[in-house]
Amino acid sequence: VCEEIEAIQFNDEVVPIDGDGNATGKYAGYVRIKKSLGAEDGQPFPDLVAESEGKWTEAHRQTGRTKLYVRLTFSVDVFPTGLPNITAIIKGRKVYDPRTTLTEWSDNPSLCQADFLCDTVAGLGCVYADEIDEAQLIAAANIDDEPVTLTAGGTEARYTLNGTASVNVEPRATLGRMLTANAGKARYIGGVWLLFPAAYVVPTITLSEGDLRDVPHINPRLSASDLSNAVKGVYVAEDNFWQASDFPPVTNATYAAQDGAQIFHDIALPFTTKPATAQRLAKIMVEKSRQGISVQFPSKLTAFKLSTWENSMLTISSMGWSSKVFKVTGWKFSPAGTIDLTLQEEAAACYTWSAEETIVDPAPDTNLPAWDSIDAPG
């Protein structure tokens, strides 16, 4: 059951309708649209039952499914290219928010990801009470909702998730696409799912030489394939009829000078509809690619207090590290019963943003009149 069907589009053009579902404007007399959110007790389209000559009956209800009944009257003048491509702009599925205990519409990425994990039709079918770490979900949802200042003034939520997913796609692939909305990670640890949006979390635990049981292995930088100093890509642009559109590339001249050339990485953000958000996500990718130090840290049991995706400070005097921040990207027991950690260099600057985005295409592409709006002969 969805929240609302906001608008109906024919070939990316919004069709205005009155309270009875009859089109107004150029489609008046040729189009009738009936909406159903799926929450009705009875038949949502009684006129379809009456008009279908028994092909659609009282038993055809599709309860719990949002849907449209669209009836068109043929006209070569109104539909010169034939049957239009019919789409809808909707506020979609309602999701549970543990912060309010309400189930309602939200474009908070972490809440939508948790709902998808528990969905039994298109998702992974997890049991919320048993397999979702609710405390971490609340923390993640709060990060997503943090206001970020924009160049044009005002604020927007740090991350939002808006898009569609097909039930024909393997659920883990869909989850991966949804995680692009907040550059997030989903980890299944100890029988529960934990969701981590891209954000800096101040560490409270410090590891040092005293926690080592063996010599650590240090990789000083990322591989060339993972290195970048510029990111470009596409997002779903509301101002371009919800089509995939390029966002302004995010570049770093200092990094390009260090690398001797501009190295672009391409990203696709199928659940991001705001260009400022797309640029923030691109900046995270650029900055994270410069945090190249990784450490295989063979620890004593003192590392048991850390968990995967938690930040920790690391002090190793021989490396010149004093409370240097790393993220725990891997955690496992060694054959000897101690703990092996994988640590990745981390920095708060990767996630900072202060009205840095470029305004998307402030100049209109054309001022020609619409092709289907013809003036009367003079």
N, C-alpha and C positions, 0 to 999 in steps of 0.2 A: 504494500500500500504506500503510495507516494503522498507527498504533502500538497502539491498543487500543479496543475497544468497551466503554465503562465501564458503561453502563446502557441498558435499553430502557424506553421510556415508552409507556403507553396514555393518550391524552388528558392528558398532562402528569403522569401518575402512574407512578412507577417500578414495574416488574413484577419481583419477585424470582424468580430461577430457580436451580435446583440445577446440579450439575456436568454433568448430562446434557441440560440445556436445558429441563427441565420446570418449569413455573411452580409456585410455592408460594403459600401464602396463599389469598386468595379466588379466584385463577385456577387453582388446582390442579386438574388433570384436564381443563382446557379450553384450555390454551395450551402450545405447545412452540416454543422459539426456538433456532435454530442460527445461529452466527456464523461469518463468514469474513473474514479480513484480506486475502485475495487472494494470499498467498504460498505456498499449497499447491501441490505438484507434481501432484496428481491431482484428482479430483472432490471439492469441499469438502462437497457435500450428497448423499451416497449414499442417504440415506433419501428425499430428494426424487425421485431417479431411480426408486426402487422404488415410490413412492406416486403418481407422476404419470401412470401408464398410458402411458408412452412420450412424453409431452409434454416432459419434461426428461430429457436423455440424458447419457451419459458425456462427450459432446463439449461440453456446456454448462458451462463452467468459470469464465468471467469472470476469468481470471488477471490479477492486479494490481489488482483492484477489490474494495474492502471492501463487504460485503453481508450481508443477513440472510435466513434462511428462517423464516417465521413460519407456524405452523399453528394454526388456531383451531377449536374445536368449538362450534357454535351453542348458545346458551342465552339465553333472554330475561331470565333473572334475572341472569346474569353480564354480559351486554352489553345493558342495557335501551335504550340509544340506538343500537343497531346496531353496525356495524363501527367500532372505535375508530381514532382518528388515531394511527398508530404512528410514533414517532421514536426516535432514539438519541442518547445523549451519548457522544462519541468523542474520543479523542486522535487527531488527524488525520494528515495527510501528513508524512512524514519529510523533513527539509531538511538541506542541507549547511551545516556550520559551518566556515569556514576557520580558525578559532582552534584547533579540535581535529582537523580533517580528518575528522571523523565525520559520517555522515548518520544523523540520529536526530530524534525528535520534539522540537520546540521551539516555544514561543509568542513567541519573540523577533521583533518586527515586521520588523526589517531583514532578518533571515534568511528570513522567510516572503515578504517582498516580492521579494527576489532570486530565490528559488525560483520564484515566480510569473512573473517576467520570463523565466525560462528554460524554463518549462513549455511543451511542444509541443502539448498538448491544449487547455488552457483559457487559457494565458498568451500571451506574445508570442514565444515560441520563440527567445529569444536564446541565443547560445553563451557559456557561463559563462567559459571561458578567454579569450575574445576581447572580450566585451562587458560584463563586470562589473568595475568597479574594486575589486579585492579589498582593497586597503589601506583605502579609504574604507568598504567594507562592514564590515571588522573594527572600525574606529573607531565606526561607527554602531551595530553590535551591542553594543559595550561601553557606549555611552550608554544604550541601551535597558535593559540589565541593571543599571544603577546602582541601589542600594537607596535607597528614600525612606521616611522615618519617618512613621508613621501616628498619628492622634489617639488611636486605641484601643490604641496600643502596637504594637511590632514594626515590621516594614518590608515593603514590597513592591517589585517591580521598577518602575523608572520607567515603562516602557511594556510592554504585552503585546498580542498580537493573537490573538483567538479569535472565530471566526465561520465563516460559510459563503458560498460564491460559486457562482453558477450558470454552467454552460458556455454557456448561451444569451445571456449578457450580453457586450457588447463588452469585450475585455480591458482596454482603457485605462480604461473606466468602473469595472471591478472594481479595478484598480490604484489609482484615485483613492479608492475607498472604503477600501481597505486602508491607504492613507497617513493616514487619519484616526486610526488607532490610535496614532501617535506624532507627530501634527501634522507629518508629514514632507513632504519634497519629493523627487521623482525627476527627475534631469536627465540628458539624453542629450548628452554633450559629447565631441567628438573621437572618436566611434564607440564610446563606452563609457557605461554607465549608472552614475551616482553617486547614492547614497541618503543623505539628510540628515534625521535625526530632529530634532525641536525641542529645541535645546540651545544654550547660550552657549559659543562657542569664543573663547578669548582671542586677540586679533589680535597679529600680530608685525610687520606692515608699516604704515608711515605714509605717507599721501599729503598733499601740501601745495600751495600756490600754484605752487611750482616745477614741479609735474607737469602743470599746466594748459597747454594749447595755445590755449585760447579761454575765453570767459566761461562759467562754469557756470550752469545753469538750476536754480533751487531752488524746490521746491513745499513750503510750510511746514506743510501738514497734509493728512490724508486727506480724501477726499470724505465728505459727510454719510452716504451709503449704507454706507460702510465703518466709520463711527465707532460705538462702543458703549461703554457703561459697565457692562453686565450681560450675562451669557450664560446661557441655559437650553437644555435639549435632552433627548435621550433616549439611553440606552445599552441594552445587552442584559443584563438583570438575572438573575443565577443564582438569586437567592432568589425570583424571580417567574416560575419555570418558563421561564427564558431568553426572556422576552418583552420587547419594547421598553418601557422604563420611564423616567420622569422622574428625572433626578439633581437634587440640590439646586442651585438657581441660584447662580452666582457673581456677586456685585455689588461695586461700589466706590462708597461714598457720596461720596468726594472728587470723583471724576470726574463723578458725577451732579450734584453741586452746580455744577461748572464748566459742565456742559452745560445746566443749568436743568431737566432732566427725566431720568428713568431711561430709557435707550435699550437695549432688549433685542435681542440677536441669538439666533436659534435655530440649534442645530447637531444633527446626527445622527451618532452614533458606533456604527456597526453592527458594529465589530470590538472594542469595548471592553466588558468584562463586570464591571469593578470601579468602584464609585461614586467612590472616591477618585481613581482615574485620570481618570475623566470630569471631575471638578472641576479637576484639574490642567490638563487640556487646555482647559477653559473659561477658566481664569485666564490661560493663555497668550494666548488670543484677546482677552481684555479688555485685557491689558497691551500686546499688539502693536498694538492699534488706537490706542493713545496715542502710539506712536512714529511720528508722522505725517510727519516731514520726509523728503523724497526729493530726490535730486540727480542731474541729468544732468551727468556729469563728463567733458568732452572732454579726454582725457589724451594726453600724449606716449607714446612706447613704453615709458616707465618703468613703466606700469601692466601691462606684459606679465607681471610676476611674480605678479599676482593672478589668481584663477580665480573662476568663478561660485560663489556661495553661501559665499564666504570672507569673514571679517570683516576690516575694515581701519580704522585710525585716520585721521581727517581733521583737518588743521589749516589753517584759513582765518581769519586774524586779523580781516578785515573782518566776519565773521559771529560773531566771538567764540568760535570753535571751536578748542580746543587738545586734540588727540588724542581728539576725539569719535569714538565707534565707529559705523561703518556696515557694513551687509552688502551685498556685491556681488550684486545680483539680476539684473543684465544685463551682458553683456560681448560686444562685437563690434568688428571692424575697421571703421574709418571709410573712406570712399572715398579718402582721402589716404594710407591705410596706417597711420594711427595707431589709437588705441583709444578707443572710447566706452564709458563705464561708466554703469550705473544703480545708484545707491546708496540704501539704505533705512536710516533710523535704527534702531539696535539698542541693547539694554540687557540686562545680565545679570539684572536684577530681573524680567524677563519670565518667567524659567524657575525662579526660586527657589520653594521650597515647604518649609514647616516645620510639619508636622502641622496644616494649616489646614482640612482637609475637615470637612464636616458629616456626622454619622452619619446614614445613611439610615433613616428611619421606625423609630425605636427602639420605638414603641408598636405592638402588633399591631392589625390592622384589626378582628378579631373573635375571640371565644373560643367561638363556636358549634361544635358537633361537625361532623365531615365528613358531607356529605349521604348518602354511600353506606355509612356505618358505623352500622348500626341495632342498638340494644340488643334483647335478647330480651324478649318480653312479660313484665310482672310479674304 
